[in-house]
Structures are given as structure tokens and as C-alpha cells.
Amino acid sequence: MDKVPGEWVEKVELKDEIFQIADDLLTGYRGNRDWWDRYRVINRLLEIKRAYRFLNLLGRSL
């Protein structure tokens, strides 16, 4: 975010949160505790999606 002019950054509300999200989008998923704490809902949705896929595959094999 070094390329964003300082005078713009000063006026932005929640700039730390915005920069954190931007950094995470650039870096991608990290399975560490910090990422889990920040994106608990997203991780829960991923767990549900995996469970759904498993159940779907299990249903096909019966």
C-alpha cells in the first residue's frame, strides 16, 4: 500500500482494516490463527462446503 498517497490514507476511516483485507487478498488464504480469527465466518463456510461435498460423494457411492 506504499503507492497510495499519504493524504488519501489520512482521510480514510477504518484504514487499518482496509489495508489488512487488501493484504490478505493479495496474499491469499493462510490457515494460521490470525487468519482464522479475522475471517471466522469464511472459514466456517469453507467447512460447510467441504462437509457438503463429502456427503454428496457419500450419497453417490451408496
C-alpha positions in Angstrom: 0.0 0.0 0.0 3.0 2.2 -0.2 1.8 3.5 -3.6 -1.4 5.1 -2.0 -0.8 8.8 -1.4 -0.4 9.6 2.3 -3.0 12.4 2.2 -5.6 9.9 0.9 -4.8 7.4 3.7 -5.2 10.0 6.4 -8.8 10.7 5.4 -9.9 7.0 5.3 -11.9 5.6 8.1 -11.0 2.0 9.1 -7.8 2.3 7.1 -6.0 -0.4 9.2 -8.9 -2.9 8.5 -9.0 -2.0 4.8 -5.2 -2.4 4.4 -5.4 -5.8 6.3 -8.1 -7.0 3.9 -6.1 -5.7 0.9 -3.0 -7.5 2.1 -5.0 -10.7 2.7 -6.5 -10.6 -0.8 -3.1 -10.1 -2.3 -1.5 -12.9 -0.2 -4.4 -15.3 -0.4 -5.7 -17.9 2.2 -3.5 -18.6 5.1 -4.6 -21.3 7.5 -2.9 -19.7 10.5 -4.6 -18.5 13.7 -4.6 -14.8 12.8 -6.4 -15.5 9.5 -8.9 -17.8 11.3 -9.7 -15.0 13.9 -10.2 -12.4 11.2 -12.3 -14.5 8.9 -14.1 -16.9 11.2 -17.3 -16.8 9.1 -15.5 -17.5 5.8 -13.7 -20.5 7.4 -17.0 -21.8 8.7 -18.4 -21.6 5.2 -15.5 -23.5 3.8 -16.0 -26.2 6.4 -19.7 -26.5 5.5 -18.8 -26.6 1.8 -16.3 -29.5 2.4 -18.9 -31.4 4.5 -21.5 -30.9 1.8 -19.1 -32.3 -0.9 -18.3 -35.2 1.3 -21.9 -36.0 2.0 -22.7 -35.6 -1.7 -19.9 -38.1 -2.7 -21.0 -40.4 0.1 -24.6 -40.4 -1.3 -23.4 -41.2 -4.8 -21.5 -44.2 -3.6 -24.5 -45.8 -1.7 
